[in-house]
Amino acid sequence: MKKLIAGTALALIAQAGTAMADGHSVSACLITKTDTNPFFVKMREGASAKAEELGITLNSYAGKVDGDHETQVAAIETCIANGAKGILLTASDTSSIVPAVQQARDAGLLVIALDTPLEPIDSADMTFATDNFLAGELIGKWAAASLGDAAADARIGMLDLAVSQPSVGVLRDQGFMTGFGIDIKDPSRWGDEDDPRIVGHDVTAGNEEGGRKAMENLLAQDPTINVVYTINEPAAAGAYQALKSIGRENDVLIVSVDGGCPGVQNIKDGVIGATSQQYPLLMASKGIEAIAAWAKDGTKPEASEGKAFFDTGVALVTDQPADGVDSIDTDEGMDLCWG
């Protein structure tokens, strides 16, 4: 195990106080895709604050980059070896991580997926997340309503997360298409649609540089793209820079998901037209509460009514409201944002 720890890029982020359950201290782990994305920074803050409040020792780990599956597996193994009571996990590879998650559950740990459902979703004890399909659907509906009759002739570029198609990326992508009125074919994957309005898909790794490169690639396929879906707001910022470099920043509609403070500011500044805001601090704090309950008496969290996960909410943020699509403005979005 010493060799395993030394050979990985596991980063101990935070430790809080000590709780007691049946005479033993309680510890929990938070494992995120990276420790630099503001979304995961806020998630860590929420978990750390709740752990301190409840007297739980929190150890936090992160991949070196989005998609670093091996480091996440090693982190799970470390948490098992250290006797943690539970793990909060945002998985980079939502299917390949399942055997490691099962190993943790077999060892008696409660495993909560945060933000990104595993495949299948019941591979974790529970998922605390935004309804990511609804998040995509909201921006799709808003984009179609904003374009009006012109939506029938839209040229759409899809800026996704990764070629492995983690569930969070698929849900947002397919939600957007559904909201826009596009037949999604197989809802468990993107790229199989045959609607002529879709120019193509490219992947961004969820960061600004990836968004810029992906936008450049799609513009090379079709320079008339006028609608851009992005997996998150850093990717949206990169797409905007690519469009600005060719003088098209003012005639392309960009939509996104996350609702971080920089993203909401980009709506104010006209970079993004609308975003679906989610609440990572709430996901993480609820996750710590669930681990505390599990440590105390074996209670497991329950899903929201009618859903297979615990829904932590979503709201469309825009300063250009569209008929038939509920939204909040950027002033309210700023009051609720993170990062």
N, C-alpha and C positions, 0 to 999 in steps of 0.2 A: 504493500500500500504506500510506503514511503516513496518507492520508485515511481508509482503511479502519480502521486501528487507532484513530485519534482518534475515529471515529464509533461505536465500540462500547464495551460495558461490560466489556471483557476485563480481568481482574484478575490480575496476576502475583503468584502466591502464594509460590513458593519457588524458590530456585536452589541447586544443590549443586555439587560439584566437577566436574572434567573427566576424562573417560575418553578413551582413544585406540583407534581402530580403523582400521587401514590408514593410520596417520599423521594421522588427523583426529579432532577432538573429537567426542564423542557427546552428543547432546541428545535429550530426550524431552518429550512434552507429556502432561499430565493435564487432561482436560476433563470437568467434572462438571455436573450439573443446577443446583446452587446451591453456595455455599460456606458456608452456614449450617447446613444439616441435619447433625446429628451423624454420620450415616452417611457423608456425603461428607467431613466433617472427618477422620474416622478413615481413610478411604481416602487422603486427601492425606498424612496422617501416615505411613501404610505405604509409599506411593510415595516420599516424601521420604527416609525412613530408608534404604530399599533403594538409592535413587539415590546417596545420600551414600556408602553402603558400597561401591558398585560404581564410583564416580567418574563418574557421569553427571550432566549438567546437566539439571535438571528445571524446566520452565516450566508453571505450573498456571493454568487458566482456569475460569471458572464463569459460568453464566447468572445474570441478575439475579433470576429467580424460576424455580420449576419450570415447564417448558413454554416457556422462552425459547429457541426453536429457532434464531432468527437469529444470536444471539450465539455459539452453538456452531458454526454454519457459519463465521462469521467467524474463530473461533479455529482451526478446521482450516486455513483459508486462510493464517493467520498462521504456523502450524506448518510448512506446506509451504514458504512463502517463507523461513523462517528455517533451513531445512535440517535439521529434526529427523529422527531415524532412525525414530521410532515415536510413536504416539498411543495413550493409554489413554482410553477414551470411555464415559461413561454418558449415553446419548442421551435427550433430552427427547421427540423425535419419531422413533421408531425406523424409520419408512419414509422420511420426507422427507429424513432426513440421509444416505441412501444415496448419492446422487450426489456429495456432498462427500467422503464416505468413499472412494468409487471414485477420485475425483481424487487423494486422498492416496496410495492404493495404486498408482495409475498413476505417481505421482512417486517410487515406491520406498520409501514409508514402510510399516512394519508397523502395522496398526491392530488393537488389541485392545479389544473391547467388555467393559466391566466391569459386572456385575450385571444389565444390561438388554440382552438379545439384540436385534440388529438384525433387520429384516424385509425379505428373508429372512435367516436367521441367518448364512449363508455370505457375506454382504456384508462382514463383517469377517474378518480372517485367523483369528481365534479369539475365543471368548467365555470369560472367566473369571467364573464366577457360581455362586451358589446354584442348586440345582434349584428354581426358583420354583414350579413346579407341585407338586412334592413338599412345599414349605413350606406352600402352601395346603391340600394334601391332609391334612397332619398336623393342622392346626387344625380342619379340617372333620371328620375322624374323631374328634378329641377332643371337639368340641362335640356331635356325635351320640351318642357313648358317654356323655358326662356327662348328657345329657338322658334317655337311655334311651327308654322307650316314648313319652315326651312329644315326641321328635324328629319323630314322624309328624304332629304338629299345630303345629310351630314356626312362628313368624312372624318372618321373617328380613329384616333391613335390610342392604344391601350398600353399603359406603362405599369407592368406588373412587378411582382417582388422577385421571384426566383424560378429557375427552370424546374425545380423540384415541386413547384406548385403547392406550398404549404396551405393548409385549410383556410387560414385567414385571408390569403391572397385570392384564393378561388372564390370564397364567399363574397368578398367585396366586388370582384370582377363580375361575377355572375349576377349579383344584385344590381350593379350599375346597368348591365345589359337589359335585365328585366324591367327596371324602371324606365329605361329609354325606349322600350318596346321592341327589343330584339329577342328572337328565339334562341335560347341558350343551349339547346341540344342536351348533352350530358351535364347535369348541374355539378358534378364532382370534379370537373376539369375545365380549363379555358383553352381556347384555340381551335375548337371543333365547329364553331358557328359558321354559317355560310351567308350571313347577311352582307350584301355588297357595301354597306356603309362602313364596315370594319376594315380599315387599311391593314392592320396587323397588330401583333403584340411584340413587346420587347421587355427585358427585365432590367431592374434598376438597383437591386440590393437594398432598396429602401433609403438611398442616400442621394445627395444633390448631384454629385459627379455621375452616378449611375443614371439619374434622371436626364441629365444633359446628353449623355451619350446615346441613351435609348431614344430620346426625341430626335436627335440628329439622324439616327438610323431609320426611323420611321418617315422622317421628312425626305430622306433620300428615296424612299419607296413612293411617296406621294406628297409633293410640296403643297398640296391644297388642303391638307388636314385642317379642320376648323373646330374640332372638339377633342380634348385630351382628358382621358381618365388616368388618374395616378393613384398608386397604392397608398401613398402617404404624402405629407406636405414637403419634406425634404426633396422627394422625387419631383414634386410639382415645381419647386423653386428651380431645380435644374432644367426642367422642361422649359420653363419661362426664359431662362438664360439662352437656351438654344434658339428659341423663337425670336428673342430680342436681337440675336446676332444677325438675323436675316430680315429684320424690320417687320416681323409679324406678331409682335407681342400684344398688339391692340385688337387683333381680329381673330383670335383663337380663344375659345372658351375652355378654361382649365377647371376641373373639379377634383376633389381629393377627399381623404378621410384622415382624421386624427383629432384636430381641434386644439393643438398646442398653441401657446401664445404667439410664437413666430408665424404659424399658419394663419391664425386669426388676423394678425397684423397684415399679412400678405393679402387678405381679403380687403381690408381697409385700403391698402395701397393699390388694389386693382390687379395683383398678380394672379390670384385665384378667384374664381367666381363664387364658389360655395364649397364648404367642407362639412363632413359629418363629424361631430365632436363626440369623443368617447372619454371615459373617466378612469384612467389607470390607477390613480391613488385609491379610489374606492375598491377597485378589483383587488388590489394588494391588501388593503386593510381588512376587507371581508375574508380574504384568504387566511390571514393570520388568526382572525377570530375563529375560523373553522378548525384550524390546527389546534387551537387552545381547547375547543370543545371536544375534539377527538382525544386529546391527551387526558382530559378530565374524566370523561365517562364513555368514550367510544361513539359519541354522536357524530353522524355524518351530515353534511349540508344537503339541503333539498333544492331541486331545480325550481325555477319560476314556473308558475302555472301555465300549462300548455307548451312548455319548452323543455329541451333536453339539457339546459344549462341555466345557471343563475344569471339573469340579465341585469347588467349594471347601467343600462340606459344609453341613449344616443339622441342628439339633436342636430338638425341642419342649421348651419350658420351661414348667413349671407346678408348683404346690404341691398340685394336686389330680389325681394320676395317674388315668388311666382304663384299664380292662382292654383289652388288645389294642393299645394305643398306646404305643410307646416314648417315654420322656421323661426329662429331667433336672430337678432341683429348682432353686429360685431361688438357693440357695447356690452350686451349680455354675455356674448361669447368670451370676451376678455375677463369678465367677472368669474367665469367658470373654467378658464383655460389653465394649462400647466406648461412647464418648461420655460 
